[in-house]
Amino acid sequence: MRSAPRGLTTRSGIAAVLFAAAVLPGWTLGDLAEDRTGWPVLDWLITCGWNGLAVAWYAPRCSYRRLDGWAGAIPVYGWYLTGILCWRLASLPYRDWDPRRDELWQARWLTGERIGYWTAAPPARRAVTAVRRPATARRTR
C-alpha cells in the first residue's frame, strides 16, 4: 500500500483534464458567439456562465456549496475556484481537506497508511421506511 492515494503527477494530470473539461467548452462557445455577433461582452458572459455551471456541478463533490456556482461566474476568480475544485476532485475518494460541519456525519478520519486523509461514506441509496403507517398500527395499552 502506498502512503498517498495518488502521486503528484497523476493527481496533477487528472486535475488538468478536469479543468480543461470545465473551462474549454465555455471558451469555445464564447469565441463562436463573438465571431458570429461581434460582441466581445457576449463572449465573456458565455464563458463566465459556463464556468459558473461547472463550479456548481463540481462544488458539492468537493465540500463546497452548490451556491458557490455564482462565485464561479466571476471572471478571474471563477477560474481560480475551478482550479481548486479540480485539484480536490482529482484526489477523491480520499480527501486531504477537512469536511464541512454538515458532512461530518458521513466523514471518517483514516489511520495507518492513509493517515492525514478523510473519506466519506456515500449517502444511503434507499430511505428507511416503516412497514406500516403509524396511524394504522395496532395500539398498545
C-alpha positions in Angstrom: 0.0 0.0 0.0 1.3 3.5 -0.9 1.4 6.3 1.6 -0.6 8.7 -0.6 -3.7 7.9 -2.6 -2.3 9.3 -5.8 1.1 10.7 -6.7 1.6 14.3 -7.5 2.0 13.7 -11.3 -1.2 11.6 -11.5 -3.2 14.0 -9.5 -2.0 17.0 -11.5 -2.8 15.3 -14.7 -6.3 14.4 -13.6 -6.8 18.0 -12.3 -5.6 19.4 -15.6 -8.1 17.2 -17.6 -10.9 18.2 -15.3 -10.0 21.9 -15.6 -10.0 21.6 -19.4 -13.3 19.8 -19.4 -14.8 22.5 -17.2 -13.4 25.6 -19.0 -12.7 24.9 -22.7 -16.3 24.4 -23.8 -17.2 27.8 -22.4 -14.3 29.4 -24.1 -15.1 27.8 -27.4 -18.8 28.7 -27.3 -17.9 32.2 -26.2 -15.5 32.6 -29.1 -18.1 31.3 -31.6 -20.7 33.7 -30.3 -18.3 36.6 -30.5 -17.3 35.7 -34.1 -21.0 35.4 -35.1 -22.3 38.5 -33.4 -19.2 40.7 -33.0 -20.0 41.4 -29.3 -17.0 40.7 -27.0 -19.3 41.1 -24.0 -21.3 38.1 -25.1 -18.0 36.1 -25.2 -17.4 37.0 -21.5 -21.0 36.3 -20.5 -21.0 32.8 -22.1 -17.5 31.9 -20.8 -18.2 33.0 -17.3 -21.7 31.5 -17.3 -20.3 28.1 -18.4 -17.7 28.3 -15.7 -20.3 29.0 -13.1 -22.2 25.9 -14.2 -19.1 23.8 -14.0 -18.4 25.1 -10.5 -22.0 24.4 -9.4 -21.6 20.8 -10.6 -18.2 20.3 -9.1 -18.8 22.1 -5.8 -21.0 19.5 -3.9 -18.4 16.8 -4.6 -15.6 18.8 -3.0 -17.1 20.2 0.2 -18.3 23.4 -1.3 -21.9 24.5 -1.6 -23.7 24.5 -5.0 -24.4 28.2 -4.4 -20.7 28.8 -5.0 -21.5 28.4 -8.7 -22.4 32.1 -8.6 -18.9 32.8 -7.4 -17.6 30.6 -10.3 -19.2 33.1 -12.8 -16.9 35.9 -11.6 -14.3 36.2 -14.5 -10.9 35.5 -12.9 -11.9 34.3 -9.5 -14.1 31.6 -11.1 -11.2 30.1 -12.9 -9.2 30.1 -9.7 -12.1 28.4 -7.9 -12.4 25.8 -10.7 -8.7 25.0 -10.3 -9.2 24.4 -6.6 -12.2 22.2 -7.2 -10.4 20.2 -9.9 -7.5 19.6 -7.6 -9.8 18.3 -4.9 -11.8 16.2 -7.4 -8.5 14.6 -8.5 -7.9 13.1 -5.1 -11.3 11.6 -4.5 -12.4 9.2 -2.8 -9.7 10.4 -0.4 -9.8 13.9 0.9 -6.9 16.0 2.2 -9.2 18.8 3.4 -11.5 18.9 6.4 -15.2 18.2 5.8 -17.8 20.9 6.4 -19.9 20.6 9.6 -22.9 19.1 7.7 -20.6 16.4 6.2 -19.1 15.2 9.5 -21.8 12.6 10.0 -20.5 10.7 6.9 -16.8 11.5 7.1 -14.2 9.2 8.6 -10.6 10.1 9.5 -8.2 7.5 8.1 -5.4 5.9 10.0 -2.5 3.6 9.2 -1.0 4.1 5.7 -3.6 6.7 4.8 -3.2 8.9 7.9 -4.0 12.5 7.2 -6.8 11.8 4.8 -10.6 11.8 5.2 -13.1 9.6 3.4 -16.8 10.0 3.2 -19.3 7.2 3.0 -21.8 7.5 0.1 -25.3 8.5 1.1 -27.8 5.8 1.6 -29.4 4.5 -1.6 -32.8 3.8 -0.1 -34.6 5.7 2.5 -35.6 3.9 5.7 -39.3 3.4 5.8 -41.7 1.8 8.2 -43.6 -1.3 7.4 -47.0 0.2 8.3 -48.1 3.8 8.7 -48.2 4.8 12.3 -51.9 5.6 12.1 -52.8 2.1 11.1 -50.5 0.3 13.5 -52.0 -1.5 16.4 -52.1 0.5 19.6 -50.6 -0.8 22.8 -52.1 -0.2 26.2 
